[in-house]
Amino acid sequence: MSAANDNEKVPAKRRVPQQVRSRDRVQRILEVAGEIVVDKGVEGVTTRAIAAGAELPVASLYQYFADKEAVPLNEGVQEFVRAHNRRMARDLFHIARSAGMVVDGSDGLYAELAIEVADRIFQLAFESSLTGDAHLIDEGVALVTAYLETHATPAGIAGVPVR
């Protein structure tokens, strides 16, 4: 998920939650929004989808956020997505290492970088089209593949045989 440009205004929360119940409600809104971003991308985020996932009326969202953009651009949602990317990179690294696909001494940072770069490539590829920019995707795959191959054993480059 990209941060807003310097000239873009990030909408602030309308009301700062004071009570524990209200803070929990906002936290749930942000978690649901993060889950939607991970599953469907920013384009999949709607106030109705957030409200349904958080089991709240849509009006409750507007108590705390000016609009749906205020939710996806929220630092909590962005951190949720980054944490998801880190978990995915860690899991993939451990699988690759246990399969002997990673050179000795690799620490997994490269996996996190590859996931972050791939995430950004897909954001760019799909920002103006539901089918994605095939050329951009192909170039992104080539870029990430070339980077990952610098950390791969011959078995990692050969890949896992299809059964």
Secondary structure, 3 states (H helix, E strand, C coil): CCCCCCCCCCCCECCCCCCHHHHHHHHHHHHHHHHHHHHHCHHHCCHHHHHHHHCCCHHHHHHHECCHHHCCCCHHHHHHHHHHHHHHHHHHHHHHHHCCCECCCCCCHHHHHHHHHHHHHHHHHHCCCCCCCHHHHHHHHHHHHHHHHCCECHHHHHCCCCC
